[in-house]
Amino acid sequence: MEQEQWLYLLRSNFYDIDHDAQKLVYEAYRNLVYRDIHFLTRSHELTEDVVQETFYKVVAKAPQLRDTKHMKAWIVKVARNHAYDMFKKNKKYRHLREPQVVIDLRAPFLHPTVAEQVEDQIRNELLHEALNELSPEYRQALFMYYIEEKPYSEISQELGKTEQAVAQTMVRARKKLYRYFSRRWVDADE
Amino acid sequence: MSDEFKHDDEFLQKWLKDVHQDVDIPDGTQSWLEVKAGLDKIKARRRWMKRFQIGALVACTSLLISFFMTADLPTAYSEFQGLIKRVQENLIDIFFEEPEPYLEENSNAKTSSPPPDYIVSSPPAGESHIEDTSLEEARGKVSFPIVSPTYIPASYELENVRIFQDSDGEYRTVFMEYVNREGHLIQLNQHMIRENSSPEKITINHAMAVIKDTFINDCKAVLIIQEPDFIHLEWVTPDHMKRSIFGTLAEEEMILIAESLK
């Protein structure tokens, strides 16, 4: 479904459209927010909860929006804020089990190009694990800066912090990520 | 920012973006089924609320009319005529006793009978005073033995009890609300019919409902189904009690609840 079309459907009375159309809208919405939420929650189960809960909010509030111009950004923001709120409210979500990492032990004997690809894959897996260890606050900061590419001024506004505080959080987040990652990288190398 | 730091930062950004995009989105079928169930519940709740609001509007209107009539201010009633005429289209009146001729529409009367969205039971005559109370307290106040169901679907619990005091000070009406974890409601109403009161009547918009005759413990009853899951059951017992139950549940369950009243 065209991106614009599903946004328009969200602005209509969503409960009155048929289930097939509702499903298409939900799938488009889920694909839009899933990776962002997963980056923050580091768990498919939690991501699913956030995606579902936020969808009800989006369906309820979307018809009140003036236009569809900034709707996509608004939806993404609603979903992320829900994930942030969940962390704030419930500390039990802060320590999640790590996902299983499968490392191909044949990697060193493969053709260099393939080996490079495998190395990329291993690096990504280890980075996933390192991100799992980071606190939600640091993940949020890294997400806003590196994935959303927001400047410190915008991040500080959204988080209600000073730019200096954001810069400090970023330094700490980088350091911790580097420490968690290098520990694993060395272990994987041995 | 040093070149080295900038270089490292660019790498970190690339890696983090890879990790972000690296996540496989799982199949969404199960997720959609869960969301669909949630949406259906919200839709049912919204419909219920709409129905309740219209019902409440009509009930308030008829209570206001009763008040104005009692206070001998018939002119005030004319303000409500439009609403009553509109909602009286496509209606069926069900009487639990033979309607006496003088109770039918009187061409000289200043008012016609009050009226509904879909189903409205005749409200108690005169002014009513509503009290939220407990079942025990209600038992001590009302003029009849309150019955309660020995069968109620799983997870429903009695949450509210309301009693209505008529203008003569007697309590002849009790509302009991059972609510489950999802917020679904079953309401049980018990109303003692006064000896000289007008015949008990409910008015139904037949375009919006299926009406079935049934029996509850040998008493003739009427089952009104609006949606596949919204059911209203009403009957009068030999001891002049009008009982009604409504909620969003299966027909068989509704009858089981009604037959379990003790």
Interface residues (C-beta under 8 A of the other chain):
Chain A: F14 Y15 H19 Q22 K23 Y26 E27 R30 N31 Y34 R35 D36 H38 F39 H44 E48 V51 Q52 F55 Y56 V59 D120 R123 N124 L127 H128 L131 L142 Y146 I147 R174 L177
Chain B: L12 Q13 W15 L16 K17 D18 V19 H20 Q21 D22 V23 I25 P26 G28 S31 W32 E34 V35 K36 G38 L39 I42 K43 R46
